[in-house]
Amino acid sequence: MAKASAALDFIVLLYIWVYCMQCTVYGSSHYGFWASRKISTVIRAEKELCLLKGKCYLQTVICPPQCPQRKPADPKAKACFVDCGPKCEPTCKNRVPTCNGYGSICYDPRFIGGDGVMFYFHGSKGNSYSLVHDPTFHVNGHLIGTRPVGRPRDYTWIDSLAILIPSHTLTITSIKASTWDDNVDHLSFSFDNNHITLEETHVAEWRSLDGLVRIERTSKSNSAVIYVAGKAEINVKAGPITEQDNRVHNYQIPSDDCFVHLDVQFKFFNLSSDVEGILGKTYRPGYVSPVKRGVSMPIMGGEDRYKTSSLLSIDCVACNGFGSLEKQSTTLTAKESVAEW
């Protein structure tokens, strides 16, 4: 009897050892816990256990052969993104902003809203504006720009973002440069006024101590994705105004400044129905864009409504009168944030 029991114990331990050799836990993803299942000597297909409460809760989703990994060795390869929201399925996509996708802000700044409508916003250089405002989540963007002689308005680009949640602030800033070098990193991150150091490799990662914010590089330099637990996934990429852009659009940028700026794409979670901001309001249920259709440059007005006194301020006219973010009971705790991603 004792020998049979010992044999059974050995078989169980052997099974556990084989399973562990096949499956290496990488840590927690944005929506759940990521693992890797070895399917060949070359490719590892990652899988995710969805721990975000909802339709997909406790379902396991496996990345497809077309993009088996969340952080592929080749930074230009498509990565696996698992939707633990309504779809419960993986998607293959690039880990950089898509300027023609929903929630993108690129160029001088051109927006594509949550309703899929494209528009431009003409702010003023040196000022900051509210991009998204919700009671527990706020995003500002700061504009740099230039105004050639005789032009009635500034050419502008977003050079900095501020993400504000209760008790925390995260800033993403493009670093000024006279000439552009792809091999030099032009992104700077700060969390609660403390500079973040990220190794220059496309798999580098940083997390806040409470687990509410995570930053991952998506290339060796100049691009990253930021996760705010339960609120947003934000892809950013730094880049210059090229000589061709300068010539075609007659920006007349100075020779000692290539106007490094940010291209951004947002994916939001749990926005309220009253969300505000230049981009945020386009995610309201039933929102109808007021911009003129069928023109080359449809303009969204509201510069005065969305202007803030600084990059870290929440005092725009349209910001519902909130001077600071509400610390509501719906705010994720550290334990909940880890369970979600």
Backbone torsions as a table, in degrees:
resi	resn	phi	psi	omega
1	MET	NA	-44.7	179.8
2	ALA	-63.3	-37.9	179.9
3	LYS	-66.4	-38.7	179.1
4	ALA	-64.3	-41.5	179.2
5	SER	-64.3	-42.4	179.1
6	ALA	-63.8	-39.2	178.9
7	ALA	-64.4	-40.7	178.7
8	LEU	-63.9	-42.3	177.3
9	ASP	-60.3	-40.8	-179.9
10	PHE	-64.3	-42.0	-179.9
11	ILE	-63.4	-41.1	178.7
12	VAL	-63.0	-46.9	179.3
13	LEU	-62.6	-39.0	178.5
14	LEU	-64.1	-39.7	178.7
15	TYR	-63.0	-44.6	179.8
16	ILE	-62.9	-41.0	-180.0
17	TRP	-63.7	-43.4	179.5
18	VAL	-63.6	-41.4	180.0
19	TYR	-63.3	-43.0	-179.2
20	CYS	-65.6	-33.1	176.8
21	MET	-67.6	-29.1	-178.8
22	GLN	-86.4	-25.9	-170.0
23	CYS	-129.9	112.4	-179.2
24	THR	-110.4	118.7	-179.0
25	VAL	-74.3	126.3	-178.1
26	TYR	-90.8	-22.3	-174.0
27	GLY	127.9	-170.6	-175.0
28	SER	-93.5	138.3	177.0
29	SER	-92.8	-172.5	-178.4
30	HIS	-65.1	-28.2	-175.7
31	TYR	-117.0	-14.4	-176.0
32	GLY	-170.4	-151.1	-179.9
33	PHE	-108.3	129.2	-177.6
34	TRP	-91.7	142.9	174.6
35	ALA	-138.5	164.5	179.8
36	SER	-123.3	126.5	177.8
37	ARG	-109.6	122.5	-175.8
38	LYS	-74.6	118.2	179.8
39	ILE	-111.7	-9.2	173.2
40	SER	-163.3	178.1	179.5
41	THR	-76.3	-9.9	-175.2
42	VAL	-112.7	-45.7	-171.5
43	ILE	-107.6	135.0	173.6
44	ARG	-115.1	124.4	178.1
45	ALA	-94.0	116.7	-179.8
46	GLU	-82.0	153.3	177.1
47	LYS	-134.3	157.6	-176.7
48	GLU	-130.8	133.5	171.3
49	LEU	-93.5	113.6	-176.2
50	CYS	-75.2	118.9	178.9
51	LEU	-112.9	7.3	174.2
52	LEU	-77.8	122.6	-177.0
53	LYS	-59.6	131.2	-179.0
54	GLY	150.7	-156.7	-175.1
55	LYS	-58.8	-36.7	-173.5
56	CYS	-94.5	6.5	-174.2
57	TYR	-54.9	124.8	177.8
58	LEU	70.1	11.6	172.3
59	GLN	-85.2	145.1	176.8
60	THR	-102.8	126.6	-179.8
61	VAL	-116.3	128.8	-177.5
62	ILE	-104.2	134.4	178.9
63	CYS	-66.5	143.9	-176.9
64	PRO	-78.1	165.1	179.4
65	PRO	-59.8	-28.6	-178.7
66	GLN	-67.0	-26.0	177.3
67	CYS	-151.2	77.5	-172.2
68	PRO	-73.5	-11.5	-173.3
69	GLN	-128.2	149.0	176.7
70	ARG	-75.7	-33.0	177.8
71	LYS	-128.2	80.0	-178.0
72	PRO	-63.9	152.7	-179.2
73	ALA	-61.5	-33.7	176.6
74	ASP	-88.5	112.6	-176.7
75	PRO	-63.4	-16.5	179.3
76	LYS	-90.7	-8.7	179.9
77	ALA	-76.0	154.0	177.0
78	LYS	-70.9	144.0	-178.0
79	ALA	-109.0	163.4	179.8
80	CYS	-90.8	126.1	174.1
81	PHE	-120.2	127.8	-179.2
82	VAL	-103.8	127.0	177.1
83	ASP	-93.0	105.3	176.8
84	CYS	-95.0	15.1	176.5
85	GLY	-87.8	-117.5	-176.0
86	PRO	-79.9	-18.7	-170.1
87	LYS	-95.7	-31.6	-178.8
88	CYS	55.5	46.8	-178.0
89	GLU	-148.9	156.4	178.2
90	PRO	-86.8	155.8	177.1
91	THR	-136.5	140.5	175.1
92	CYS	-95.6	124.8	177.5
93	LYS	-157.3	162.6	178.7
94	ASN	-73.0	148.9	-177.8
95	ARG	-93.8	37.3	176.3
96	VAL	-134.6	160.5	-178.8
97	PRO	-59.8	141.8	172.6
98	THR	-104.7	108.3	-172.4
99	CYS	-70.6	-10.5	176.4
100	ASN	-107.1	14.5	-178.5
101	GLY	-103.2	166.2	177.1
102	TYR	-56.4	141.1	175.4
103	GLY	74.7	17.9	-178.4
104	SER	-95.8	148.9	174.4
105	ILE	-136.2	113.0	-177.4
106	CYS	-141.0	168.9	172.5
107	TYR	62.5	-136.1	-170.5
108	ASP	-99.2	87.0	-94.3
109	PRO	-60.4	129.8	177.6
110	ARG	-104.4	127.2	-177.8
111	PHE	-106.1	147.6	162.8
112	ILE	-123.8	114.3	-172.0
113	GLY	-77.1	176.6	176.7
114	GLY	-65.4	-16.7	176.2
115	ASP	-90.7	-0.2	179.2
116	GLY	84.3	2.8	-178.2
117	VAL	-90.0	133.0	179.3
118	MET	-89.4	139.8	176.1
119	PHE	-156.6	161.7	175.6
120	TYR	-109.5	151.4	176.6
121	PHE	-124.6	124.3	-177.3
122	HIS	-101.8	89.8	172.6
123	GLY	-91.8	-165.7	-179.2
124	SER	-119.1	141.9	-179.5
125	LYS	-59.9	143.9	179.3
126	GLY	86.3	-5.3	-178.7
127	ASN	-107.9	161.6	177.6
128	SER	-116.3	151.0	-176.1
129	TYR	-139.0	150.1	178.1
130	SER	-78.6	117.8	177.0
131	LEU	-88.7	-39.7	179.4
132	VAL	-142.7	134.1	174.4
133	HIS	-138.0	120.2	172.0
134	ASP	-132.9	161.4	-176.9
135	PRO	-55.1	-31.4	-178.8
136	THR	-120.1	16.9	-177.8
137	PHE	-156.9	126.8	-176.3
138	HIS	-143.5	139.3	177.3
139	VAL	-131.7	126.3	173.6
140	ASN	-111.1	153.9	172.9
141	GLY	-127.8	138.7	178.9
142	HIS	-105.6	139.5	-176.1
143	LEU	-106.4	136.0	164.6
144	ILE	-106.7	164.7	-179.7
145	GLY	-179.7	-176.5	179.1
146	THR	-150.0	152.6	178.3
147	ARG	-132.1	103.1	177.4
148	PRO	-61.1	153.8	-179.9
149	VAL	-57.2	131.2	178.2
150	GLY	89.0	-6.0	-179.9
151	ARG	-89.4	135.9	-175.5
152	PRO	-76.2	-16.7	-179.2
153	ARG	-140.2	167.5	178.6
154	ASP	-79.4	146.5	158.4
155	TYR	-81.9	131.6	-175.3
156	THR	-134.5	153.7	175.3
157	TRP	-142.7	151.4	177.4
158	ILE	-80.8	123.1	178.1
159	ASP	-110.8	-12.7	-178.7
160	SER	-148.3	148.3	173.1
161	LEU	-124.6	146.4	170.4
162	ALA	-125.1	126.7	177.9
163	ILE	-111.4	119.6	-175.4
164	LEU	-117.5	124.6	172.5
165	ILE	-128.3	165.0	-178.5
166	PRO	-52.4	124.5	175.7
167	SER	77.3	-2.6	-177.4
168	HIS	-139.1	149.5	170.4
169	THR	-133.9	137.0	175.9
170	LEU	-124.8	129.3	176.3
171	THR	-118.5	141.3	175.4
172	ILE	-122.3	120.5	-173.4
173	THR	-128.5	137.2	172.5
174	SER	-84.8	139.8	-175.7
175	ILE	-91.6	127.1	-177.8
176	LYS	-61.7	143.9	179.0
177	ALA	-149.6	147.5	177.4
178	SER	-78.8	-37.2	176.1
179	THR	-133.3	154.8	-175.4
180	TRP	-95.5	137.8	175.2
181	ASP	-136.2	116.4	-178.3
182	ASP	-59.3	-26.7	-176.1
183	ASN	-85.9	-3.9	177.9
184	VAL	-104.7	131.5	-178.7
185	ASP	-77.6	131.3	-179.1
186	HIS	-117.3	22.5	177.9
187	LEU	-111.6	137.7	176.8
188	SER	-130.4	135.9	-178.0
189	PHE	-121.4	143.5	176.6
190	SER	-140.7	134.2	179.0
191	PHE	-122.6	119.2	-176.6
192	ASP	51.9	44.6	177.1
193	ASN	70.1	11.0	176.9
194	ASN	-110.1	127.6	-178.2
195	HIS	-65.3	139.4	178.3
196	ILE	-102.4	128.6	176.2
197	THR	-100.9	120.5	178.5
198	LEU	-117.9	127.2	177.0
199	GLU	-57.9	143.1	-178.1
200	GLU	-85.9	75.3	173.9
201	THR	-146.6	148.3	-172.4
202	HIS	-71.8	-3.2	175.8
203	VAL	-109.8	8.7	179.9
204	ALA	-65.7	146.4	-175.8
205	GLU	-147.6	145.6	175.5
206	TRP	-135.4	143.3	177.0
207	ARG	-131.9	145.1	172.6
208	SER	-72.2	156.6	-175.9
209	LEU	-62.2	-32.6	179.9
210	ASP	-88.1	0.7	175.6
211	GLY	77.5	7.9	-176.4
212	LEU	-82.4	-21.9	-177.0
213	VAL	-131.4	135.8	176.0
214	ARG	-135.4	139.9	177.3
215	ILE	-122.8	131.7	175.9
216	GLU	-127.3	132.6	169.3
217	ARG	-70.5	144.4	175.7
218	THR	-112.7	-0.7	169.5
219	SER	-154.4	172.1	-178.1
220	LYS	-57.2	-34.3	-179.6
221	SER	-151.9	152.3	167.7
222	ASN	75.2	6.8	172.2
223	SER	-149.0	147.3	-177.7
224	ALA	-158.8	164.7	172.6
225	VAL	-125.0	136.3	-178.7
226	ILE	-115.4	130.4	177.1
227	TYR	-111.4	127.8	172.7
228	VAL	-113.6	112.1	-169.1
229	ALA	-53.9	125.1	177.3
230	GLY	74.6	0.4	-174.7
231	LYS	-122.6	-52.1	-172.2
232	ALA	-161.9	156.5	168.2
233	GLU	-121.2	124.5	-171.2
234	ILE	-127.9	115.1	176.3
235	ASN	-95.0	130.1	-179.9
236	VAL	-129.0	147.6	176.9
237	LYS	-144.4	130.3	177.6
238	ALA	-92.7	141.8	178.5
239	GLY	-160.0	167.3	-175.9
240	PRO	-100.0	170.7	162.0
241	ILE	-83.6	117.1	-176.0
242	THR	-78.0	164.2	177.2
243	GLU	-60.0	-36.9	179.3
244	GLN	-66.8	-44.7	177.2
245	ASP	-58.8	-43.7	-178.6
246	ASN	-61.9	-40.8	-178.3
247	ARG	-72.6	-45.6	-176.2
248	VAL	-66.0	-41.4	-175.2
249	HIS	-96.7	-3.4	-179.9
250	ASN	56.3	45.6	179.0
251	TYR	-67.0	-31.0	-177.9
252	GLN	58.1	45.3	178.6
253	ILE	-72.5	148.8	-177.7
254	PRO	-68.3	158.7	-176.3
255	SER	-71.1	-19.5	-177.0
256	ASP	-100.5	15.8	-178.6
257	ASP	-152.8	117.9	179.3
258	CYS	-93.8	10.7	175.2
259	PHE	51.5	61.2	175.5
260	VAL	-61.6	132.1	-176.1
261	HIS	-143.8	178.9	-176.6
262	LEU	-111.4	134.8	162.0
263	ASP	-100.4	136.0	-170.7
264	VAL	-135.2	145.8	169.4
265	GLN	-138.3	129.6	-178.0
266	PHE	-105.8	144.9	164.5
267	LYS	-128.8	123.2	-172.6
268	PHE	-106.5	155.7	175.3
269	PHE	-133.9	136.5	171.2
270	ASN	62.5	34.6	173.1
271	LEU	-69.9	148.1	177.8
272	SER	-76.6	165.3	179.7
273	SER	-73.1	-13.3	179.8
274	ASP	-106.6	20.0	-177.0
275	VAL	-55.4	140.8	-179.3
276	GLU	-118.5	-176.2	-179.3
277	GLY	107.0	158.6	-177.9
278	ILE	-55.8	-44.8	177.2
279	LEU	-90.6	-41.2	-173.4
280	GLY	-55.0	-41.9	-175.2
281	LYS	-64.3	-21.3	179.9
282	THR	-73.0	-5.5	177.7
283	TYR	-98.9	1.7	177.6
284	ARG	-66.5	144.0	174.3
285	PRO	-60.7	130.1	177.5
286	GLY	76.1	10.6	-178.4
287	TYR	-63.8	135.8	176.7
288	VAL	-120.6	118.6	-176.5
289	SER	-67.4	135.7	178.2
290	PRO	-86.1	-4.3	-174.9
291	VAL	-70.2	153.2	-179.3
292	LYS	-76.0	127.4	-179.0
293	ARG	-87.7	158.0	173.1
294	GLY	79.3	10.7	176.8
295	VAL	-112.4	159.5	-175.4
296	SER	-69.9	-29.5	-178.4
297	MET	-136.5	78.1	177.1
298	PRO	-67.4	132.2	-173.8
299	ILE	-108.5	132.6	171.3
300	MET	-97.5	119.8	178.0
301	GLY	-79.3	-172.2	175.6
302	GLY	109.0	20.1	-179.2
303	GLU	-55.0	-43.3	-178.6
304	ASP	-70.0	-31.4	-178.3
305	ARG	-73.7	-28.3	-172.3
306	TYR	-111.2	0.6	178.7
307	LYS	-71.6	135.9	176.3
308	THR	-114.1	160.5	-176.4
309	SER	-74.7	-18.4	176.3
310	SER	-161.0	172.7	-179.4
311	LEU	-62.1	-31.2	-175.6
312	LEU	-101.8	14.3	-177.7
313	SER	-99.1	151.8	177.6
314	ILE	-122.6	59.1	-172.2
315	ASP	-128.4	25.8	176.9
316	CYS	-69.8	156.0	-178.1
317	VAL	-58.9	-36.4	-176.9
318	ALA	-85.4	2.7	-174.7
319	CYS	-85.4	29.9	171.2
320	ASN	58.4	20.4	175.8
321	GLY	79.2	4.8	-179.9
322	PHE	-81.4	123.6	176.0
323	GLY	-87.5	-17.9	177.8
324	SER	-149.7	165.9	-178.4
325	LEU	-76.5	140.4	178.6
326	GLU	-72.6	136.8	174.3
327	LYS	-95.0	74.1	-176.2
328	GLN	-78.3	162.7	179.5
329	SER	-67.7	-15.2	179.4
330	THR	-79.8	-8.3	178.6
331	THR	-61.5	134.7	-178.7
332	LEU	-65.2	136.5	170.7
333	THR	-83.1	166.9	179.9
334	ALA	-59.3	-40.9	-179.3
335	LYS	-62.9	-43.2	-179.9
336	GLU	-66.5	-37.7	-177.1
337	SER	-65.5	-39.4	179.1
338	VAL	-65.7	-38.1	-179.9
339	ALA	-66.8	-27.1	-178.5
340	GLU	-83.8	-28.8	-176.2
341	TRP	-152.8	NA	NA
